[in-house]
Amino acid sequence: MATKKKPLIEHEHIVLSLRIFDICVGGGINCQIYDNRYAEDSTRVFEFDQRIEIEGVCLWPNDREGSTYIITLYGDDRNTDFNVQLKDFRELDKHGAPKSRKRGDKYTPVYNPPDSIGYIDKVRGENFWFTAVWVPLTVSGSIQQLLTSVSEVYIDIHECKLGRRRFVRSIHFSTNDPNEE
């Protein structure tokens, strides 16, 4: 029996230096609660969100050095449950039973976890990249505090590439210059 090979995922770490940023924070009553087509008992009454737009210049890797990155970071607790556990990503067979794979003499669960928290797109013919990332409101609030309290901020993005698609596995903000480490 032939086994199905997983496609090869390429990994890249991108280091940016912050150039400028813009912060938008808002909240209010969820308009869906006034429309019976969308309202359910579990519908949240209040909505709060935050958007941080960041422009940075790439320091590393060398083939992208000097490229401009526009990162839109969405702080949002409405649509994504950031407290999920690996068990929530168990693969199910056609009957709805959890799948397992035999490895040696043991059976191990088969998981299908999410591949990203955002995406990266290059502008064709330009030295310009767009990135969108979704994080919990608590994280975007901490990032906002960091951006507004210090002058030098560096951003580390773990990018994965599958075919022509690029996505963000993780993003970190730091005050440490990566060239000094």
Secondary structure, DSSP 8 states (H G I E B T S, - for coil): ---------EEEEEEEEEEEEEEEEEEEE-GGGG-TTT--TT--SEEEEEEEEEEEEEEESGGGTT-EEEEEEEEESSS--TT--GGGGB-B-TTS-B-EEEETTEEEE-B-----SEEEEE-TTSSEEEEEEEE-HHHHHHHHHHHHH-S--EEEEEEEEETTEEEEEEEEEESS-GGG-
